[in-house]
Amino acid sequence: MTWIKTERPGPDNPTLLDALEAQRALYPAEYGPNGGADRSRLPPLIAADSIVLSHSLIPDALRHAFSAFGAMMDPGLPLARRDHELIATSVSALNKCHY
């Protein structure tokens, strides 16, 4: 779980909701609700957690940071998807990221 305060998207937080929808539209299909891991087997506290929501206190930063990632994953770019994943994995390993 994220250890910082997070906001939940919803009608009472339209700026965050708009930022999340905008960045999600740029992501590869397998990142969507039907393409990822089966979260139904996780405890509710963990299943509801999101690394994206760790950016929820500053919706404009969330929009720009994750939109940049979405643009870099564009299937029209010359690198294949496996190349993108290899680069992301290498960078995460070099940064000692445990995600």
C-alpha positions as CSV (number, residue, x, y, z in Angstrom):
1,M,0.0,0.0,0.0
2,T,1.1,3.6,-0.5
3,W,2.1,5.1,2.7
4,I,1.1,8.7,1.8
5,K,-2.3,10.2,1.8
6,T,-4.2,9.5,-1.4
7,E,-7.5,10.9,-2.7
8,R,-10.1,8.7,-4.3
9,P,-11.5,9.7,-7.7
10,G,-15.2,10.4,-7.9
11,P,-17.8,13.1,-8.6
12,D,-16.7,15.0,-5.5
13,N,-13.1,15.2,-7.0
14,P,-13.7,16.0,-10.7
15,T,-10.1,17.2,-11.3
16,L,-8.6,13.9,-10.2
17,L,-11.2,11.9,-12.1
18,D,-10.5,13.8,-15.3
19,A,-6.7,13.4,-14.9
20,L,-7.1,9.6,-14.3
21,E,-9.4,9.2,-17.3
22,A,-7.0,11.2,-19.6
23,Q,-3.9,9.2,-18.6
24,R,-5.8,5.9,-18.8
25,A,-6.8,6.5,-22.4
26,L,-3.2,6.6,-23.5
27,Y,-2.2,3.3,-21.8
28,P,-1.8,0.0,-23.6
29,A,-5.0,-2.2,-23.5
30,E,-3.4,-4.8,-21.3
31,Y,-3.1,-2.2,-18.5
32,G,-6.9,-1.8,-18.5
33,P,-9.4,-3.5,-16.2
34,N,-9.7,-6.6,-18.4
35,G,-6.1,-7.0,-19.3
36,G,-4.1,-7.0,-16.0
37,A,-3.6,-9.5,-13.3
38,D,-6.6,-11.0,-11.5
39,R,-7.0,-8.6,-8.5
40,S,-10.0,-10.4,-7.2
41,R,-7.8,-12.9,-5.3
42,L,-6.1,-10.1,-3.4
43,P,-7.1,-8.7,0.0
44,P,-9.4,-5.7,-0.4
45,L,-6.9,-3.2,1.0
46,I,-4.2,-4.3,-1.5
47,A,-6.6,-4.7,-4.4
48,A,-7.8,-1.1,-4.0
49,D,-4.2,0.2,-3.9
50,S,-2.7,1.9,-6.9
51,I,0.7,3.4,-7.6
52,V,-1.1,5.9,-9.8
53,L,-3.2,7.1,-6.8
54,S,0.0,7.9,-4.9
55,H,0.0,10.9,-7.2
56,S,-3.6,11.9,-6.5
57,L,-2.9,14.9,-4.3
58,I,-1.6,16.8,-7.4
59,P,-3.9,15.8,-10.3
60,D,-2.1,18.0,-12.8
61,A,1.2,16.3,-12.1
62,L,-0.5,12.9,-12.3
63,R,-1.9,13.9,-15.7
64,H,1.4,15.1,-17.1
65,A,3.7,12.4,-15.7
66,F,1.5,9.4,-16.7
67,S,0.5,11.0,-20.0
68,A,4.2,11.1,-20.9
69,F,4.5,7.4,-20.1
70,G,1.4,6.7,-22.2
71,A,2.8,8.7,-25.2
72,M,6.1,6.7,-24.9
73,M,4.2,3.4,-25.1
74,D,2.4,4.4,-28.3
75,P,2.3,1.4,-30.6
76,G,3.1,3.6,-33.6
77,L,6.6,4.2,-32.3
78,P,9.5,2.2,-33.8
79,L,10.2,0.0,-30.8
80,A,8.2,-3.1,-30.2
81,R,6.2,-3.5,-27.0
82,R,8.7,-6.1,-25.7
83,D,11.4,-3.5,-26.1
84,H,9.5,-0.9,-24.1
85,E,9.0,-3.5,-21.3
86,L,12.7,-4.5,-21.4
87,I,13.7,-0.8,-21.0
88,A,11.2,-0.3,-18.2
89,T,12.4,-3.4,-16.4
90,S,16.0,-2.4,-16.7
91,V,15.4,1.1,-15.4
92,S,13.3,-0.3,-12.5
93,A,16.1,-2.7,-11.6
94,L,18.8,0.0,-11.8
95,N,16.6,2.2,-9.5
96,K,16.1,-0.7,-7.1
97,C,12.4,-0.3,-7.4
98,H,10.5,-3.1,-5.6
99,Y,7.4,-2.8,-7.7
